[in-house]
Amino acid sequence: MNRVLKKQVKALEEERDSMIIEEDSLKNYYNLIQQYKCLKNDIRDIVFSPKYCLPYMKSGRPVCIRCIDDETSSSFSIEDHVTWGVLMDFHRVKSIIEDDDNIRPEDASYALDILTRCNVSKDGVGKKTIKIVPLKEPGEPLVVSVPLSQVTSLSSARLTIPKDLLPVEARENALKKLSEFISRYPNGMPLDTDENYLSNDFSIFQIQSNSYKKAVRRLEALESLFEKHEIAKSLLIEQKLKLLNRKEELTSKIRSIKKTMRSSTALAFKDELKARKWVLRRLGYITSDDVVELKGKVACEISSADELTLTELMFSGVLKDVKAEEMVSLLSCFVWQEKLQDAAKPREELELLFTQLQDTAQRIAKVQLECKEVFIYRFKLMWRAL
């Protein structure tokens, strides 16, 4: 798995590094735009919270909504993709919470029934997909259910819309009336919240929230920074911002994949740690509560050979009466790594010592296999004659 992820990371890094752009000033301007959008969303969430906007959700009111396209939702754009529709009705959305009936109206979720233009498509199995598109684009006039969070603006005017919208002609005529109404206000709809919630005299919802006023002041400060920014009027600014946004997306994706790789590696190490602890408990190096015993403390001091095998030899008494030259021969088995085809057999006086060493290594290997360790214990025991 990690091998596949590494290839993905390498390909993404190559694509990201191939993008040469003016990083400093452009990124500063890009961050300003992102902050500006976040603040506008915060203000929108306050303005169009049920507490303030529900009394104004009347049939026939023009409503501005976001055009959400799954294929391009991750692409960068300075302006939001929005369109207009006519509000027909609104309804409360039931949640899965058991005490949903006890939730206050201002804390509940709502959806709006809006007449707007949509693009209807079908997949291979005949499933319909409805996508809201701008009024000027080709599509069908449909009444669709839109969450309140998708609304960006609300006009104070109300249009006279026929109640019977089943005929296509009736819906088409209603959208035609909406387009004609919008064309009368090229500078913004009357009391269009997207344009007027920044002005002090805008009081359609009579919002007195401190968080709202604070967000508005911050947004005004950001707008002044936009006007003074050195790169704001440079050529192809939107194309450059899209390129930078793509680079940021690649960086974020690379970071996410690397995090996944670290998680999978950590999981593998976790399994191995668990198996190792089983081995140490079986051999008496730690207790069932993971408290280190005397054998464990001795093994911790050994760092240049096989800790478990040496410790087992010490505590079994094998090394108690061993001579110095025999000890050197024994320890040479732990450091000799080369494979000898015609290795000489140990001398007769060392035969028993060598057999005890092999038995100890095999016993530890058996415990490791029984504990299903992730790593395979393979002790390469070679004899180095003096």
Beta strands, then each sheet from edge to edge (+ up, - down):
strand 1: 62-66
strand 2: 82-93
strand 3: 109-122
strand 4: 128-132
strand 5: 140-147
strand 6: 151-154
sheet 1: 4+ 3- 2+ 1- 6+
sheet 2: 4+ 3- 5+
end
